[in-house]
Amino acid sequence: MSSAPLDGYRVVDLTSNMAGPFGTQILGDQGADVIKVEPLVGDITRHTGTEANGMSAYFANLNRSKRSVAVDLRRDEGRAVVRDLIATADVFVHSMRLDAAARAGLDAETVRRDRPELVHVAIAGFGTHGPLAGLPVYDHVVQALSGMASIQAERDGSPRLTRHGLVDKATGHVLAESVCAALLRRHRTGEGASLSISMLEVALAFLWPDGMMTESVLAPTVGRPAVAGSFRATPTGDGHLVFVAMTDAQWAGVAAAVVDMGEPAVEGESRVDLLRRLRTCLRATTTAAAVDLLTRHEVPCAPVLGLDEVADHPQVVANGSAPVLDHPVMGPLRQVVPVPSWPGVEVGALRPAPSVGEHTREVLTSIGYDPARLDQLTADGVIG
């Protein structure tokens, strides 16, 4: 990992569920020493969804490239252990409710009082101020409040949720980018940072550029339909595909494809009517034939794949995007490669998602805890 960009940085990760762990996994994949602090019974996601030999795929997909330290944070001695870990770290990330973090002495003001060079990051669902600040929140709740569920609405107006943790993962990417920016600033100035990342603000920023075009201009001089209305799949004889025409050349490709399918060319035909004719033609052919036809005419397109087909698509295989690895607990496990890929950092060489407390003694020994103290903390149920 010596060629990884974050080699030498330590991150103490006190997050759970998806947003925080996804972000810290990105940092770990890029070389940071990420120490995941979890309860003695383990992170709640260890048993969420499909699992093998006591570890869920959900957990494994979010906690690669980390070391696990199991600590009982309900105990004063446990909180002291975490503070000792933070004293050796460059970055501390938590997703605790802000009042709980303050009671534990893990808030930014307390932790950075003696370590102003530390980058402290708190994930706050709705934010730190306002009527919803401090309330528990999950991805789907933010999808509702941010407008994401509305933009996914069916034609009858019924809102729909995106059926994966879109906001969580966007928040994870923002977390990773923000940490890297803060470390770069620290390199220049010597100063750390106290950052708060709101899932609601991430969702709004993510949706706004295209999803909120109509709502951005308060006094429009020209009104046009929202781009989101064009985001729909086209049925074929045996499935669905998605195609997009934006440029004049691509629209010419659509017209040529219609002619190739036996339809006459129509002088002055509107693009709306041209699309209707193409969609009618595509219903009478296979998905594979339709993709081949549109690709030959340089119209961007792809088949709608089933979840069980994605990893075997020739382009995914050619990119090496989702190899099968041998996890020491779960056995064969398909993992996606880090994005972006760094020279010399192969997904198969990355640390697999750890067992609960797998590295407790290793990590605490490295920061000065002697064996007798570790044995006593273990006997007292503080660490595991």
CORURBEL-V906099 format. One record per helix or strand of 2 or more residues. SS is the DSSP state (H for helix, E for strand). FROM is the first residue (numbers start at 1). TO is the last residue. If there is no record, write none. Layout:
# CORURBEL-V906099
SS,FROM,TO
SS,FROM,TO
This chain:
# CORURBEL-V906099
E,10,14
H,19,29
E,33,38
H,44,47
E,51,52
E,55,56
H,57,62
E,66,71
H,76,86
E,91,94
H,98,103
H,108,111
E,119,124
H,139,146
H,148,151
H,166,189
E,193,198
H,199,211
H,213,216
H,227,230
E,234,235
E,240,244
H,248,260
H,271,282
H,287,296
E,300,303
H,310,312
H,314,319
E,324,327
E,331,334
H,347,349
H,360,366
H,371,379
